[in-house]
Amino acid sequence: MHYMVLLIVYDMVASASVLDAWEKAGAPGITILESTGLGSIREMAMRDDLPLMPSLRDLLRSREQQHRTLFSVVEGEEMVDRLVAVTEKAMGDLNNPYSGVLFVLPVSRVVGFRGAQDRAQQ
């Protein structure tokens, strides 16, 4: 069975070590997205250095509130367990506040996965 492992990393610096760890652990491909949570947007709205009527663009433009969302589709629970273990080794206990959130979703169908595996082996 295939799974999607998703990790939201609050510390942008920590994301580099997680990427290296996932790659060394054998993740066939990793996608990286810059992301911002609703709490961060609300917190930025309280700031006094923004325009009186900030647009969503103004709120999202601030780089210090951005996170990274990493995800990879992997095959088997063994690989999921490996990614969870190397993530916690790289970042510490994810139950600590403002560290990150990791979750796993079952994937019912995958098309083109073999190509990702072939690229990872090159």
C-alpha positions in Angstrom: 0.0 0.0 0.0 1.1 3.6 -0.7 1.0 6.4 1.9 1.5 10.2 1.7 3.7 11.5 4.5 3.1 15.2 5.2 5.2 17.3 7.5 4.5 21.0 8.3 7.8 22.5 9.5 7.6 25.8 11.5 11.4 26.3 11.5 12.6 27.0 8.0 16.2 26.0 8.9 15.1 22.6 10.3 13.5 21.8 6.9 16.9 21.4 5.3 18.0 18.7 7.7 14.7 16.9 7.3 15.0 17.0 3.5 18.4 15.4 3.8 17.2 12.8 6.2 14.2 11.8 4.1 16.4 11.6 1.0 18.9 9.4 2.8 16.1 7.2 4.2 15.0 6.5 0.7 12.0 8.7 0.0 11.4 8.4 -3.7 10.6 12.1 -4.2 9.9 15.0 -1.9 7.8 18.0 -2.7 8.3 21.3 -0.8 5.7 24.0 -0.5 5.9 27.3 1.3 2.9 27.6 3.5 1.2 29.8 6.1 -1.3 28.9 8.7 -4.4 30.8 9.7 -3.0 31.5 13.1 0.0 33.1 11.6 -2.1 35.3 9.4 -4.2 36.4 12.3 -1.1 37.1 14.3 0.3 39.2 11.5 -3.0 41.2 11.3 -2.2 42.4 14.9 1.1 43.8 13.9 1.6 47.6 13.8 4.0 47.7 10.8 1.3 46.8 8.2 -0.9 49.2 6.3 -4.1 50.3 8.0 -6.2 48.1 5.6 -3.8 45.2 4.7 -4.6 43.0 1.8 -4.1 39.2 1.9 -1.0 39.9 -0.3 0.4 42.2 2.4 -0.2 39.6 5.0 1.4 36.8 3.0 4.4 38.9 1.9 6.0 38.7 5.4 8.6 35.9 5.1 9.1 35.4 8.9 5.7 33.7 9.3 6.1 31.2 6.6 6.5 27.5 7.1 7.4 24.6 4.8 5.1 21.7 4.0 7.0 18.7 2.8 5.4 15.6 1.4 6.3 12.3 -0.2 4.3 9.3 -1.5 6.0 6.2 -0.2 5.3 2.5 -0.4 4.7 0.5 2.7 4.5 1.1 6.4 8.1 0.3 6.9 9.1 3.4 4.8 6.5 5.5 6.7 8.1 4.4 10.0 11.6 5.2 8.7 10.5 8.7 7.7 8.9 9.4 11.0 12.0 8.2 12.9 14.5 10.3 10.8 12.2 13.3 11.1 12.1 13.1 14.9 15.9 12.5 14.9 16.4 15.7 12.8 13.8 17.9 14.6 13.4 16.4 18.1 10.0 15.6 19.6 7.3 16.9 17.4 5.0 17.1 20.4 7.0 20.2 21.5 5.2 23.5 20.7 6.0 25.2 17.4 8.2 22.3 16.1 6.0 20.7 13.4 3.1 18.5 12.5 3.5 15.1 10.7 0.7 13.0 9.5 0.2 10.1 7.1 -2.6 9.5 4.7 -3.4 6.2 2.8 -3.2 6.7 -0.9 -5.8 4.6 -2.8 -4.3 5.0 -6.2 -0.9 6.1 -7.6 -0.2 6.7 -11.3 3.4 7.5 -12.3 5.0 6.5 -9.0 7.5 4.2 -10.7 9.0 7.2 -12.5 9.6 8.9 -9.2 11.4 5.8 -7.9 13.6 5.7 -11.0 14.5 9.4 -10.6 15.4 8.8 -6.9 17.8 6.0 -7.9 19.7 8.1 -10.4 
